Amino acid sequence: MSPVSAETARRGQLSWALADFAREPFFSFVLSLAFPPFFVGTLAADPIQGTTLWGYSLSATSFALILLAPLAGALADATGTRRPWIIAMLIIVLAAVASLWFATARPGFIVWTLLSVAVAQLAIELSRIYTDSLIPSVARPDETGRLSALGVGLGFAASILFLGLGYLASTSGCEDATVARALSSGSGIWLALFMLPCLFFCPQPPTRFPSMRVALREGAGEFSRILPRLMDQMRLRRFLIARMFYWDGTMCLFSFIAIVAATQLKWGTAQVSILGLGGLFMGALFGAAAGRIEARLGTYRTLFIALLAMLLLTIMIAMVLVLEPPPPIEAPAGLPRAVDRIFLALAVTACGALAIIMASSRSLLVAVADPAKLGEAFGLYVMIGRASSFVAPLLVAVSTFVTREQKFGVFGVATLLLVVGLVLLARLRNDAVRREAAL
């Protein structure tokens, strides 16, 4: 990071963190909480068809990211400046999500809707590679943990605000389908609006080549050398493999926790909404605090403790469900039983641990990667995470089918993957701590 005034540095750092604030409503609203139920319940012929098509679409997008993420990172390093790539991704996202306003069940529109969501997700994920790799330009090495945590906290806060807009629209008399289409389209405007500071105020690496054609040729050449270089970077390789396991375990828990609550505790929409909102608030709170924790404990120790907490919380949630007697047939009003309140408290606390894991993982990647190839490192970060994203759901499906027990399938798989990730991360300890001290 080149010497700049304190005011310019603060402005650049806040602008960088606002990129997370800009992106997260798409993930929370369009990919998770609002648009998927609208697609499955309204656009598709029946829930089975809708769930199947949505799953195929997500899988296809993940596969495309596996192929494109390393190339995007190599191109970012080859061109130097990230601004043209970020602008290109914004244009693609705006066009894709704008078309969601016209999502209907008419013939041909279901495929178009799925394609629009997939293209938007792909462009937003690639934009993350370009903005995340700017962090050395806006922060000193000892500031990356605090800045990464600020971004995560702002991302959770943005999701709360966006879901609040959806709640206000729903309670004002708008139909749920209209709210889903309008806010899904509006997520593109939100993205563009809050990404502008990153474009204007984040310092950019200098342009390395006189023309885009030369840069593309150089980037393609760099792409062909990524995997051989990764084999020579032991710290980075060990971290990425460890993250592949612990992130799959974490996502296993959060992908199925609402389903478990609905089936095991008979929670309805009201209780699941409380869980979602409480989790977002806790994520914003812990995400904002993660930087201070890293400053005191170091990035590696913070990540390891957060993962250990996630493992313990996963086991505790499973124990609560195992020890609880069979629930009533009807969904309880509110949270009248002790098991409901304990489950909620543990799940919401796990959301706080998730925020710290997200922030510290990004910080540790910066610490162990080659600073000159940070775009490439973030491309691998996305690629390897996506490459194994099918493993946890597959293991849950198989173990649940074999044991005929949902709790064992979900929490057993999550526990196993978290333990493997922690063991692999422990092998990185000495190298990571020494590297942090050197920075």
BAZA-976780 format. One record per residue (C-alpha): residue in one letter; z, x, y. Coordinates in steps of 0.05 Angstrom, whole numbers, plus 5000, padded with zeros to 4 digits. Layout:
N
<rec rest="A" pz="Z" px="X" py="Y"/>
...
This chain:
439
<rec rest="M" pz="5000" px="5000" py="5000"/>
<rec rest="S" pz="4978" px="5031" py="5066"/>
<rec rest="P" pz="5027" px="5034" py="5125"/>
<rec rest="V" pz="5026" px="4970" py="5166"/>
<rec rest="S" pz="5072" px="4936" py="5215"/>
<rec rest="A" pz="5130" px="4896" py="5186"/>
<rec rest="E" pz="5101" px="4831" py="5213"/>
<rec rest="T" pz="5033" px="4844" py="5183"/>
<rec rest="A" pz="5065" px="4862" py="5116"/>
<rec rest="R" pz="5106" px="4798" py="5115"/>
<rec rest="R" pz="5045" px="4756" py="5133"/>
<rec rest="G" pz="5005" px="4788" py="5077"/>
<rec rest="Q" pz="5060" px="4777" py="5026"/>
<rec rest="L" pz="5070" px="4704" py="5044"/>
<rec rest="S" pz="4995" px="4693" py="5042"/>
<rec rest="W" pz="4992" px="4724" py="4973"/>
<rec rest="A" pz="5050" px="4681" py="4948"/>
<rec rest="L" pz="5016" px="4618" py="4975"/>
<rec rest="A" pz="4960" px="4629" py="4924"/>
<rec rest="D" pz="5009" px="4606" py="4871"/>
<rec rest="F" pz="5029" px="4548" py="4916"/>
<rec rest="A" pz="4955" px="4529" py="4920"/>
<rec rest="R" pz="4940" px="4532" py="4846"/>
<rec rest="E" pz="4999" px="4500" py="4811"/>
<rec rest="P" pz="4986" px="4426" py="4828"/>
<rec rest="F" pz="4922" px="4430" py="4788"/>
<rec rest="F" pz="4960" px="4453" py="4726"/>
<rec rest="S" pz="5018" px="4405" py="4733"/>
<rec rest="F" pz="4978" px="4343" py="4754"/>
<rec rest="V" pz="4907" px="4350" py="4727"/>
<rec rest="L" pz="4922" px="4388" py="4662"/>
<rec rest="S" pz="4992" px="4362" py="4645"/>
<rec rest="L" pz="5024" px="4300" py="4674"/>
<rec rest="A" pz="4974" px="4252" py="4705"/>
<rec rest="F" pz="4901" px="4261" py="4689"/>
<rec rest="P" pz="4908" px="4271" py="4613"/>
<rec rest="P" pz="4943" px="4203" py="4603"/>
<rec rest="F" pz="4889" px="4171" py="4648"/>
<rec rest="F" pz="4834" px="4203" py="4607"/>
<rec rest="V" pz="4864" px="4184" py="4539"/>
<rec rest="G" pz="4886" px="4114" py="4559"/>
<rec rest="T" pz="4829" px="4092" py="4604"/>
<rec rest="L" pz="4766" px="4133" py="4597"/>
<rec rest="A" pz="4765" px="4144" py="4521"/>
<rec rest="A" pz="4749" px="4090" py="4472"/>
<rec rest="D" pz="4818" px="4097" py="4439"/>
<rec rest="P" pz="4877" px="4145" py="4440"/>
<rec rest="I" pz="4853" px="4182" py="4378"/>
<rec rest="Q" pz="4785" px="4197" py="4408"/>
<rec rest="G" pz="4815" px="4215" py="4476"/>
<rec rest="T" pz="4867" px="4263" py="4447"/>
<rec rest="T" pz="4815" px="4295" py="4403"/>
<rec rest="L" pz="4764" px="4305" py="4458"/>
<rec rest="W" pz="4817" px="4331" py="4507"/>
<rec rest="G" pz="4841" px="4381" py="4455"/>
<rec rest="Y" pz="4771" px="4405" py="4440"/>
<rec rest="S" pz="4758" px="4414" py="4515"/>
<rec rest="L" pz="4822" px="4455" py="4525"/>
<rec rest="S" pz="4804" px="4498" py="4465"/>
<rec rest="A" pz="4734" px="4511" py="4490"/>
<rec rest="T" pz="4761" px="4531" py="4559"/>
<rec rest="S" pz="4810" px="4579" py="4527"/>
<rec rest="F" pz="4754" px="4610" py="4486"/>
<rec rest="A" pz="4711" px="4618" py="4549"/>
<rec rest="L" pz="4770" px="4652" py="4584"/>
<rec rest="I" pz="4778" px="4701" py="4527"/>
<rec rest="L" pz="4706" px="4723" py="4539"/>
<rec rest="L" pz="4705" px="4720" py="4615"/>
<rec rest="A" pz="4774" px="4744" py="4637"/>
<rec rest="P" pz="4765" px="4818" py="4620"/>
<rec rest="L" pz="4696" px="4818" py="4652"/>
<rec rest="A" pz="4724" px="4785" py="4715"/>
<rec rest="G" pz="4778" px="4839" py="4719"/>
<rec rest="A" pz="4727" px="4895" py="4709"/>
<rec rest="L" pz="4682" px="4866" py="4763"/>
<rec rest="A" pz="4741" px="4861" py="4811"/>
<rec rest="D" pz="4758" px="4935" py="4802"/>
<rec rest="A" pz="4684" px="4954" py="4808"/>
<rec rest="T" pz="4672" px="4916" py="4873"/>
<rec rest="G" pz="4738" px="4934" py="4906"/>
<rec rest="T" pz="4746" px="4874" py="4952"/>
<rec rest="R" pz="4765" px="4809" py="4917"/>
<rec rest="R" pz="4746" px="4763" py="4974"/>
<rec rest="P" pz="4674" px="4744" py="4950"/>
<rec rest="W" pz="4700" px="4728" py="4881"/>
<rec rest="I" pz="4757" px="4685" py="4906"/>
<rec rest="I" pz="4709" px="4646" py="4952"/>
<rec rest="A" pz="4661" px="4635" py="4895"/>
<rec rest="M" pz="4717" px="4608" py="4850"/>
<rec rest="L" pz="4741" px="4562" py="4906"/>
<rec rest="I" pz="4671" px="4532" py="4915"/>
<rec rest="I" pz="4665" px="4520" py="4840"/>
<rec rest="V" pz="4734" px="4487" py="4836"/>
<rec rest="L" pz="4720" px="4442" py="4897"/>
<rec rest="A" pz="4655" px="4417" py="4867"/>
<rec rest="A" pz="4685" px="4406" py="4798"/>
<rec rest="V" pz="4748" px="4368" py="4818"/>
<rec rest="A" pz="4712" px="4327" py="4871"/>
<rec rest="S" pz="4671" px="4296" py="4815"/>
<rec rest="L" pz="4736" px="4271" py="4781"/>
<rec rest="W" pz="4739" px="4216" py="4834"/>
<rec rest="F" pz="4679" px="4185" py="4799"/>
<rec rest="A" pz="4709" px="4190" py="4729"/>
<rec rest="T" pz="4695" px="4125" py="4692"/>
<rec rest="A" pz="4685" px="4101" py="4621"/>
<rec rest="R" pz="4611" px="4092" py="4630"/>
<rec rest="P" pz="4565" px="4126" py="4578"/>
<rec rest="G" pz="4558" px="4200" py="4592"/>
<rec rest="F" pz="4614" px="4203" py="4642"/>
<rec rest="I" pz="4667" px="4223" py="4591"/>
<rec rest="V" pz="4630" px="4287" py="4575"/>
<rec rest="W" pz="4618" px="4300" py="4649"/>
<rec rest="T" pz="4692" px="4290" py="4663"/>
<rec rest="L" pz="4713" px="4338" py="4609"/>
<rec rest="L" pz="4662" px="4389" py="4633"/>
<rec rest="S" pz="4687" px="4383" py="4705"/>
<rec rest="V" pz="4760" px="4394" py="4684"/>
<rec rest="A" pz="4740" px="4453" py="4641"/>
<rec rest="V" pz="4699" px="4486" py="4695"/>
<rec rest="A" pz="4754" px="4476" py="4747"/>
<rec rest="Q" pz="4807" px="4505" py="4700"/>
<rec rest="L" pz="4763" px="4565" py="4684"/>
<rec rest="A" pz="4750" px="4580" py="4758"/>
<rec rest="I" pz="4823" px="4573" py="4777"/>
<rec rest="E" pz="4846" px="4618" py="4720"/>
<rec rest="L" pz="4795" px="4671" py="4741"/>
<rec rest="S" pz="4817" px="4665" py="4813"/>
<rec rest="R" pz="4887" px="4683" py="4790"/>
<rec rest="I" pz="4861" px="4749" py="4764"/>
<rec rest="Y" pz="4831" px="4765" py="4832"/>
<rec rest="T" pz="4892" px="4746" py="4873"/>
<rec rest="D" pz="4944" px="4776" py="4825"/>
<rec rest="S" pz="4909" px="4843" py="4825"/>
<rec rest="L" pz="4917" px="4846" py="4901"/>
<rec rest="I" pz="4993" px="4855" py="4895"/>
<rec rest="P" pz="4991" px="4931" py="4906"/>
<rec rest="S" pz="4954" px="4918" py="4971"/>
<rec rest="V" pz="5009" px="4874" py="4999"/>
<rec rest="A" pz="5074" px="4901" py="4970"/>
<rec rest="R" pz="5107" px="4967" py="4953"/>
<rec rest="P" pz="5125" px="4978" py="4880"/>
<rec rest="D" pz="5198" px="4961" py="4894"/>
<rec rest="E" pz="5176" px="4895" py="4926"/>
<rec rest="T" pz="5131" px="4869" py="4871"/>
<rec rest="G" pz="5188" px="4834" py="4833"/>
<rec rest="R" pz="5212" px="4796" py="4894"/>
<rec rest="L" pz="5141" px="4777" py="4914"/>
<rec rest="S" pz="5121" px="4755" py="4844"/>
<rec rest="A" pz="5185" px="4712" py="4841"/>
<rec rest="L" pz="5169" px="4681" py="4909"/>
<rec rest="G" pz="5100" px="4661" py="4884"/>
<rec rest="V" pz="5129" px="4629" py="4821"/>
<rec rest="G" pz="5181" px="4591" py="4861"/>
<rec rest="L" pz="5129" px="4566" py="4910"/>
<rec rest="G" pz="5085" px="4544" py="4852"/>
<rec rest="F" pz="5141" px="4500" py="4824"/>
<rec rest="A" pz="5155" px="4473" py="4894"/>
<rec rest="A" pz="5082" px="4455" py="4902"/>
<rec rest="S" pz="5083" px="4416" py="4837"/>
<rec rest="I" pz="5144" px="4377" py="4861"/>
<rec rest="L" pz="5110" px="4360" py="4927"/>
<rec rest="F" pz="5045" px="4339" py="4893"/>
<rec rest="L" pz="5081" px="4296" py="4841"/>
<rec rest="G" pz="5120" px="4266" py="4899"/>
<rec rest="L" pz="5054" px="4246" py="4931"/>
<rec rest="G" pz="5034" px="4213" py="4865"/>
<rec rest="Y" pz="5100" px="4176" py="4861"/>
<rec rest="L" pz="5094" px="4150" py="4932"/>
<rec rest="A" pz="5022" px="4127" py="4919"/>
<rec rest="S" pz="5042" px="4092" py="4855"/>
<rec rest="T" pz="5102" px="4056" py="4886"/>
<rec rest="S" pz="5060" px="4034" py="4946"/>
<rec rest="G" pz="5017" px="3989" py="4902"/>
<rec rest="C" pz="4960" px="4036" py="4883"/>
<rec rest="E" pz="4936" px="4031" py="4811"/>
<rec rest="D" pz="4954" px="4089" py="4766"/>
<rec rest="A" pz="4881" px="4102" py="4751"/>
<rec rest="T" pz="4865" px="4106" py="4825"/>
<rec rest="V" pz="4923" px="4153" py="4838"/>
<rec rest="A" pz="4902" px="4198" py="4780"/>
<rec rest="R" pz="4830" px="4203" py="4805"/>
<rec rest="A" pz="4848" px="4211" py="4878"/>
<rec rest="L" pz="4901" px="4265" py="4870"/>
<rec rest="S" pz="4861" px="4302" py="4817"/>
<rec rest="S" pz="4804" px="4306" py="4867"/>
<rec rest="G" pz="4853" px="4323" py="4922"/>
<rec rest="S" pz="4880" px="4382" py="4883"/>
<rec rest="G" pz="4817" px="4419" py="4902"/>
<rec rest="I" pz="4829" px="4407" py="4976"/>
<rec rest="W" pz="4901" px="4430" py="4967"/>
<rec rest="L" pz="4877" px="4493" py="4932"/>
<rec rest="A" pz="4826" px="4510" py="4986"/>
<rec rest="L" pz="4875" px="4496" py="5043"/>
<rec rest="F" pz="4931" px="4540" py="5018"/>
<rec rest="M" pz="4885" px="4594" py="4991"/>
<rec rest="L" pz="4857" px="4607" py="5060"/>
<rec rest="P" pz="4916" px="4651" py="5082"/>
<rec rest="C" pz="4904" px="4696" py="5022"/>
<rec rest="L" pz="4831" px="4703" py="5042"/>
<rec rest="F" pz="4845" px="4719" py="5115"/>
<rec rest="F" pz="4911" px="4757" py="5115"/>
<rec rest="C" pz="4917" px="4794" py="5048"/>
<rec rest="P" pz="4892" px="4866" py="5055"/>
<rec rest="Q" pz="4832" px="4878" py="5010"/>
<rec rest="P" pz="4814" px="4942" py="4974"/>
<rec rest="P" pz="4752" px="4975" py="5006"/>
<rec rest="T" pz="4684" px="4955" py="4981"/>
<rec rest="R" pz="4662" px="5008" py="4931"/>
<rec rest="F" pz="4587" px="4995" py="4926"/>
<rec rest="P" pz="4533" px="4980" py="4978"/>
<rec rest="S" pz="4505" px="4920" py="4941"/>
<rec rest="M" pz="4530" px="4866" py="4894"/>
<rec rest="R" pz="4475" px="4885" py="4844"/>
<rec rest="V" pz="4502" px="4956" py="4838"/>
<rec rest="A" pz="4574" px="4929" py="4833"/>
<rec rest="L" pz="4554" px="4881" py="4777"/>
<rec rest="R" pz="4521" px="4937" py="4739"/>
<rec rest="E" pz="4581" px="4982" py="4747"/>
<rec rest="G" pz="4628" px="4925" py="4728"/>
<rec rest="A" pz="4589" px="4911" py="4664"/>
<rec rest="G" pz="4594" px="4984" py="4646"/>
<rec rest="E" pz="4669" px="4983" py="4658"/>
<rec rest="F" pz="4675" px="4921" py="4615"/>
<rec rest="S" pz="4646" px="4958" py="4555"/>
<rec rest="R" pz="4700" px="5011" py="4562"/>
<rec rest="I" pz="4760" px="4965" py="4569"/>
<rec rest="L" pz="4783" px="4963" py="4496"/>
<rec rest="P" pz="4776" px="5038" py="4484"/>
<rec rest="R" pz="4817" px="5050" py="4548"/>
<rec rest="L" pz="4870" px="5000" py="4525"/>
<rec rest="M" pz="4880" px="5040" py="4461"/>
<rec rest="D" pz="4897" px="5101" py="4504"/>
<rec rest="Q" pz="4948" px="5062" py="4546"/>
<rec rest="M" pz="5008" px="5056" py="4500"/>
<rec rest="R" pz="5055" px="5022" py="4550"/>
<rec rest="L" pz="5005" px="4970" py="4570"/>
<rec rest="R" pz="4983" px="4957" py="4499"/>
<rec rest="R" pz="5055" px="4947" py="4475"/>
<rec rest="F" pz="5072" px="4901" py="4532"/>
<rec rest="L" pz="5010" px="4857" py="4522"/>
<rec rest="I" pz="5023" px="4850" py="4448"/>
<rec rest="A" pz="5097" px="4833" py="4460"/>
<rec rest="R" pz="5078" px="4782" py="4513"/>
<rec rest="M" pz="5028" px="4750" py="4466"/>
<rec rest="F" pz="5085" px="4732" py="4419"/>
<rec rest="Y" pz="5140" px="4713" py="4468"/>
<rec rest="W" pz="5093" px="4673" py="4512"/>
<rec rest="D" pz="5068" px="4634" py="4451"/>
<rec rest="G" pz="5140" px="4620" py="4432"/>
<rec rest="T" pz="5157" px="4596" py="4502"/>
<rec rest="M" pz="5095" px="4552" py="4507"/>
<rec rest="C" pz="5110" px="4524" py="4438"/>
<rec rest="L" pz="5177" px="4498" py="4463"/>
<rec rest="F" pz="5150" px="4469" py="4528"/>
<rec rest="S" pz="5087" px="4439" py="4496"/>
<rec rest="F" pz="5128" px="4397" py="4448"/>
<rec rest="I" pz="5195" px="4385" py="4482"/>
<rec rest="A" pz="5174" px="4319" py="4514"/>
<rec rest="I" pz="5146" px="4296" py="4447"/>
<rec rest="V" pz="5211" px="4315" py="4412"/>
<rec rest="A" pz="5251" px="4278" py="4464"/>
<rec rest="A" pz="5209" px="4215" py="4456"/>
<rec rest="T" pz="5210" px="4216" py="4380"/>
<rec rest="Q" pz="5279" px="4243" py="4364"/>
<rec rest="L" pz="5319" px="4213" py="4421"/>
<rec rest="K" pz="5273" px="4154" py="4436"/>
<rec rest="W" pz="5266" px="4173" py="4508"/>
<rec rest="G" pz="5220" px="4131" py="4550"/>
<rec rest="T" pz="5178" px="4147" py="4612"/>
<rec rest="A" pz="5239" px="4145" py="4658"/>
<rec rest="Q" pz="5279" px="4197" py="4619"/>
<rec rest="V" pz="5218" px="4242" py="4609"/>
<rec rest="S" pz="5204" px="4237" py="4684"/>
<rec rest="I" pz="5276" px="4259" py="4699"/>
<rec rest="L" pz="5265" px="4318" py="4652"/>
<rec rest="G" pz="5200" px="4337" py="4686"/>
<rec rest="L" pz="5227" px="4332" py="4757"/>
<rec rest="G" pz="5292" px="4368" py="4739"/>
<rec rest="G" pz="5253" px="4423" py="4705"/>
<rec rest="L" pz="5209" px="4434" py="4766"/>
<rec rest="F" pz="5269" px="4437" py="4813"/>
<rec rest="M" pz="5304" px="4487" py="4767"/>
<rec rest="G" pz="5240" px="4528" py="4761"/>
<rec rest="A" pz="5232" px="4531" py="4836"/>
<rec rest="L" pz="5305" px="4552" py="4844"/>
<rec rest="F" pz="5305" px="4605" py="4790"/>
<rec rest="G" pz="5236" px="4629" py="4809"/>
<rec rest="A" pz="5259" px="4642" py="4880"/>
<rec rest="A" pz="5321" px="4678" py="4855"/>
<rec rest="A" pz="5283" px="4721" py="4804"/>
<rec rest="G" pz="5265" px="4774" py="4856"/>
<rec rest="R" pz="5338" px="4787" py="4874"/>
<rec rest="I" pz="5356" px="4790" py="4801"/>
<rec rest="E" pz="5301" px="4841" py="4789"/>
<rec rest="A" pz="5324" px="4882" py="4848"/>
<rec rest="R" pz="5393" px="4887" py="4818"/>
<rec rest="L" pz="5377" px="4894" py="4744"/>
<rec rest="G" pz="5306" px="4920" py="4743"/>
<rec rest="T" pz="5243" px="4884" py="4719"/>
<rec rest="Y" pz="5249" px="4901" py="4645"/>
<rec rest="R" pz="5322" px="4882" py="4638"/>
<rec rest="T" pz="5311" px="4817" py="4677"/>
<rec rest="L" pz="5253" px="4797" py="4631"/>
<rec rest="F" pz="5291" px="4816" py="4568"/>
<rec rest="I" pz="5353" px="4776" py="4588"/>
<rec rest="A" pz="5311" px="4716" py="4608"/>
<rec rest="L" pz="5276" px="4717" py="4540"/>
<rec rest="L" pz="5342" px="4724" py="4504"/>
<rec rest="A" pz="5368" px="4664" py="4543"/>
<rec rest="M" pz="5305" px="4625" py="4524"/>
<rec rest="L" pz="5317" px="4642" py="4451"/>
<rec rest="L" pz="5390" px="4619" py="4454"/>
<rec rest="L" pz="5371" px="4555" py="4490"/>
<rec rest="T" pz="5318" px="4540" py="4438"/>
<rec rest="I" pz="5368" px="4547" py="4382"/>
<rec rest="M" pz="5420" px="4505" py="4420"/>
<rec rest="I" pz="5371" px="4449" py="4432"/>
<rec rest="A" pz="5353" px="4449" py="4358"/>
<rec rest="M" pz="5427" px="4447" py="4339"/>
<rec rest="V" pz="5440" px="4388" py="4385"/>
<rec rest="L" pz="5384" px="4348" py="4352"/>
<rec rest="V" pz="5406" px="4367" py="4282"/>
<rec rest="L" pz="5479" px="4347" py="4294"/>
<rec rest="E" pz="5461" px="4282" py="4329"/>
<rec rest="P" pz="5463" px="4218" py="4287"/>
<rec rest="P" pz="5400" px="4175" py="4281"/>
<rec rest="P" pz="5381" px="4146" py="4350"/>
<rec rest="P" pz="5375" px="4072" py="4365"/>
<rec rest="I" pz="5309" px="4038" py="4354"/>
<rec rest="E" pz="5301" px="4020" py="4427"/>
<rec rest="A" pz="5298" px="4071" py="4483"/>
<rec rest="P" pz="5366" px="4076" py="4518"/>
<rec rest="A" pz="5371" px="4058" py="4592"/>
<rec rest="G" pz="5385" px="4120" py="4632"/>
<rec rest="L" pz="5422" px="4176" py="4597"/>
<rec rest="P" pz="5483" px="4139" py="4567"/>
<rec rest="R" pz="5496" px="4185" py="4507"/>
<rec rest="A" pz="5526" px="4254" py="4509"/>
<rec rest="V" pz="5467" px="4281" py="4468"/>
<rec rest="D" pz="5418" px="4257" py="4521"/>
<rec rest="R" pz="5455" px="4293" py="4576"/>
<rec rest="I" pz="5465" px="4357" py="4536"/>
<rec rest="F" pz="5391" px="4358" py="4516"/>
<rec rest="L" pz="5371" px="4347" py="4588"/>
<rec rest="A" pz="5417" px="4403" py="4614"/>
<rec rest="L" pz="5392" px="4453" py="4562"/>
<rec rest="A" pz="5318" px="4435" py="4572"/>
<rec rest="V" pz="5323" px="4440" py="4648"/>
<rec rest="T" pz="5359" px="4506" py="4643"/>
<rec rest="A" pz="5303" px="4531" py="4598"/>
<rec rest="C" pz="5255" px="4514" py="4655"/>
<rec rest="G" pz="5294" px="4562" py="4699"/>
<rec rest="A" pz="5289" px="4616" py="4646"/>
<rec rest="L" pz="5214" px="4602" py="4642"/>
<rec rest="A" pz="5206" px="4615" py="4717"/>
<rec rest="I" pz="5240" px="4683" py="4711"/>
<rec rest="I" pz="5197" px="4700" py="4651"/>
<rec rest="M" pz="5134" px="4683" py="4689"/>
<rec rest="A" pz="5154" px="4725" py="4750"/>
<rec rest="S" pz="5181" px="4785" py="4712"/>
<rec rest="S" pz="5122" px="4788" py="4664"/>
<rec rest="R" pz="5075" px="4795" py="4722"/>
<rec rest="S" pz="5119" px="4847" py="4755"/>
<rec rest="L" pz="5125" px="4888" py="4690"/>
<rec rest="L" pz="5049" px="4887" py="4681"/>
<rec rest="V" pz="5042" px="4919" py="4750"/>
<rec rest="A" pz="5094" px="4971" py="4730"/>
<rec rest="V" pz="5061" px="4992" py="4664"/>
<rec rest="A" pz="4987" px="4986" py="4683"/>
<rec rest="D" pz="4942" px="5038" py="4715"/>
<rec rest="P" pz="4943" px="5020" py="4790"/>
<rec rest="A" pz="4869" px="5038" py="4796"/>
<rec rest="K" pz="4852" px="4988" py="4740"/>
<rec rest="L" pz="4898" px="4930" py="4758"/>
<rec rest="G" pz="4842" px="4878" py="4758"/>
<rec rest="E" pz="4824" px="4900" py="4688"/>
<rec rest="A" pz="4897" px="4896" py="4667"/>
<rec rest="F" pz="4904" px="4825" py="4693"/>
<rec rest="G" pz="4840" px="4806" py="4658"/>
<rec rest="L" pz="4869" px="4832" py="4592"/>
<rec rest="Y" pz="4934" px="4796" py="4609"/>
<rec rest="V" pz="4897" px="4730" py="4611"/>
<rec rest="M" pz="4851" px="4745" py="4553"/>
<rec rest="I" pz="4905" px="4765" py="4503"/>
<rec rest="G" pz="4949" px="4707" py="4524"/>
<rec rest="R" pz="4892" px="4659" py="4511"/>
<rec rest="A" pz="4868" px="4693" py="4448"/>
<rec rest="S" pz="4932" px="4672" py="4411"/>
<rec rest="S" pz="4944" px="4606" py="4446"/>
<rec rest="F" pz="4922" px="4567" py="4384"/>
<rec rest="V" pz="4973" px="4602" py="4339"/>
<rec rest="A" pz="5036" px="4564" py="4359"/>
<rec rest="P" pz="5006" px="4494" py="4355"/>
<rec rest="L" pz="4975" px="4511" py="4288"/>
<rec rest="L" pz="5040" px="4538" py="4260"/>
<rec rest="V" pz="5077" px="4476" py="4286"/>
<rec rest="A" pz="5026" px="4430" py="4253"/>
<rec rest="V" pz="5028" px="4466" py="4187"/>
<rec rest="S" pz="5104" px="4475" py="4183"/>
<rec rest="T" pz="5116" px="4403" py="4205"/>
<rec rest="F" pz="5067" px="4378" py="4152"/>
<rec rest="V" pz="5097" px="4421" py="4097"/>
<rec rest="T" pz="5171" px="4408" py="4113"/>
<rec rest="R" pz="5160" px="4336" py="4138"/>
<rec rest="E" pz="5210" px="4354" py="4193"/>
<rec rest="Q" pz="5189" px="4356" py="4266"/>
<rec rest="K" pz="5251" px="4394" py="4290"/>
<rec rest="F" pz="5240" px="4451" py="4241"/>
<rec rest="G" pz="5166" px="4454" py="4258"/>
<rec rest="V" pz="5175" px="4459" py="4333"/>
<rec rest="F" pz="5240" px="4498" py="4341"/>
<rec rest="G" pz="5231" px="4542" py="4280"/>
<rec rest="V" pz="5163" px="4567" py="4304"/>
<rec rest="A" pz="5187" px="4576" py="4375"/>
<rec rest="T" pz="5247" px="4616" py="4351"/>
<rec rest="L" pz="5206" px="4660" py="4305"/>
<rec rest="L" pz="5155" px="4678" py="4359"/>
<rec rest="L" pz="5209" px="4692" py="4411"/>
<rec rest="V" pz="5246" px="4738" py="4363"/>
<rec rest="V" pz="5182" px="4777" py="4347"/>
<rec rest="G" pz="5166" px="4782" py="4421"/>
<rec rest="L" pz="5236" px="4808" py="4437"/>
<rec rest="V" pz="5233" px="4860" py="4381"/>
<rec rest="L" pz="5165" px="4885" py="4405"/>
<rec rest="L" pz="5188" px="4885" py="4478"/>
<rec rest="A" pz="5249" px="4927" py="4458"/>
<rec rest="R" pz="5201" px="4982" py="4436"/>
<rec rest="L" pz="5176" px="4986" py="4507"/>
<rec rest="R" pz="5246" px="4994" py="4537"/>
<rec rest="N" pz="5252" px="5068" py="4549"/>
<rec rest="D" pz="5181" px="5076" py="4576"/>
<rec rest="A" pz="5187" px="5015" py="4621"/>
<rec rest="V" pz="5254" px="5035" py="4650"/>
<rec rest="R" pz="5230" px="5106" py="4663"/>
<rec rest="R" pz="5166" px="5080" py="4696"/>
<rec rest="E" pz="5207" px="5033" py="4741"/>
<rec rest="A" pz="5252" px="5090" py="4762"/>
<rec rest="A" pz="5192" px="5132" py="4779"/>
<rec rest="L" pz="5164" px="5077" py="4823"/>
